[in-house]
Amino acid sequence: MARGYGEGDPENFCALNVAIYGPGARWAMTERPRAALSRTADMLAIGPSSVVWDGMTLTVNIEETAVPLPLKIRGRIRLHPAAVVPQRFPLDPHSRHMWRPIAPFSRVEVDLEKPSIRWSGHGYFDMNAGAEPLEDGFSLWNWSRATLKRGATVLYDVIRRSGETMSLALKFNDDGAVEEFPAPPVVRLPRTLWLMPRLTRADAGHGARVLKTLEDTPFYSRSVLASHLCGEAVTGVHESLSLDRFRTTIVQLMLPYRMPRG
């Protein structure tokens, strides 16, 4: 909302988002002011939490409080990339919005004290950077990432504010090599309870289905999908984001209840 008053300095509105699903489910995204932020070339600290890169492993140290119930989230996540990808991909013709899939194929270790969770498996790490708010550049996007036998695949479909569409279909080998391939046919998925539209892509002759909806909000959904890509049956994470819904007044008024100011 501060952007509406010309006060949208990103360093004064920082947060570490933590989402835990299943037993012990908790969600935290406490917004913190500039005084709670510190960073170097290989460290970012937001309040009591931090993210540290030592050249081989990305370590996330979590010390947060969930909402709406003030339950603690405390522990550590370690991400070990198989390779680091240097490429950045523009999402609009003027490169105002850039996406970098830094570590599309990684080993992740989760070691949480509160709630007590120990887990290891495949993981993913990327970043988006922009010269303007997302809702100024886009009206809708769908994204998904799935693990392959040797690497991972990422699908990106966006509708720009101009009405133009863009699709990316990328395969990442476990050595970091990136291969762009023709986007497979579109598969439309069932809408969520909030009637969020969802679509993905799958190899010709194959469909996709929602195994579980993890997040269902008025403007965003996160789901687990079963699909078929690059000749393999895959399970992946899918996200759908409606920036048209996000920019509405009612949604903007709801955000502080999910993002308290710390």
Secondary structure, 3 states (H helix, E strand, C coil): CHHHHCCCCHHHCECCCEEECCCCCEEECCEECHHHEEEECCEEEECCEEEEECCCCEEEEEEEECCCCCCEEEEEEEEEECCCCCCCEECCCCCCEEEEEEEEEEEEEEEEEECCEEEEEEEEEEEEEECCCHHHHEEEEEEEEEEECCEEEEEEEEEECCCCEEEEEEEECCCCCEEECCCCCEEEECCCCCCCCEEEECCCCCCCEEEEEEEECCCEEEEEEEEEECCEEEEEEEEEEEHHHHCCHHHHHHHHHHCCEC
